[in-house]
Amino acid sequence: MLQARDEQGRRVGNPKPSALSQMVANLGRGNAFVIVECLDDEAAGDWYVQVWLRDDNTYQLEFRDGTAAEHYQTRTISQEKVITALSGWAEGRPEWKDAFMWNNISTFFPHAD
């Protein structure tokens, strides 16, 4: 099962693109992030995509594919691209991340082997 949640604690199970679009549109001071995560006990590791609206009004996107060694980050000014990425990840579309240049940030996490 997938779950989306924001900084204010709102949660949406198996979010549709319209719900993700609304959650991203509501980002601002005091509600600066949305996380979409896989809550499947069968899948080892952490599987999620998240967005943070930074103070400079850019969006910082990150995703983790199971382990800290597979943790990536990028930034954009496009709310539309953010919504497309979150929706694509949630729907399992493999091309969801193609619109960005991703940086592996595994060195920020201890034990990223």
N, C-alpha and C positions, 0 to 999 in steps of 0.2 A: 504494500500500500504506500502511496505517496501522501505527504502532508506538506502544506505550505503554512508558514507562520511568519508573523512580523514582530517588530520590536515591542509593540503594545500587547502582544500575547494572543492576537486573533489567529485562529487556526482554520484551515480549510482542508478537508480530506479529499484526496484524488482531485486536485484543482483543475478546472477547465481553463482554457486560455482567457476567457472573459474574467474569471476570478483573479488570475494572475495579473491581468492588465489593470484591474481595479486596485490590487494591492500595490503595484508599482506606481500607479498614479497617485496613491495616497502617501507616498514617501515624503518625508520632510523632517523638520526638527522634532525630536521626541519619538519619531517613527522612521528611523533611517535605514532599516534593512528588511529584506525578505529572504527567507531560506526555504527551499523546496528540497525535501529529503525523502529518501527511501527508508521506510520503516519495516522492511522485510527481515525477519529473524533468520531466514535462510541465507541471505547474502552477507558474507563476511566483510567486515570493514565498514567504512563510512562512505556513503554515496549521496552526494548532494550538489546543488548549485545554489549560489547565493548572490545577492546584490546589495550593495551599500551605497546610499546616496551621500557622497562626501560633502564637506563644507564648501568646496569650490563648485558645487553643482555638477560634478561628473559622477558617473556610475562606475563603481568598482565591482566587476564580476569575478567570481571565483567558482571553481568546481573541484571536487575531489572524487576520484575514481577508486574507491576502496581503501587506499593507504595514503599516508602523508607523502610518500615518494611520488604520488600521482596527484599532486595538488597544484592547480594552475590559476593564474590571475591575469586580468586585462582591465583596461579602462575605456570608457566611451562617454560621449556626450548625448548619445541617442537613446531616448526612452523607448522608441520603437524597436531598436535592435535588442535592448534588454528584454522586452516583453517577448519578442520572437525567440530569443535564446532560452528563456525560462520555459516557455510553452513547448519548444522543441525538445528540450531535455525531458520534461514531464511526459511527453508523448513518445519518447524513445526514438526520435528521428535522428539518425547519425549525423546529418549535416548541420545540426543546431549550432555548432561552435565555429563553423567555417567563416563567418563574417568578421572574425577577430584574429589578432596575433596574440597568442597566449604565452605567458612566461611561467616556467616551472618554478614554484616558490617553496619547494620541499626543504630547502636549507633553512627556512624559518622555523621548522618544526623539529624537535628532538626525535631521534629514532626514526628518521625517514629513510629506512632501508627497504 
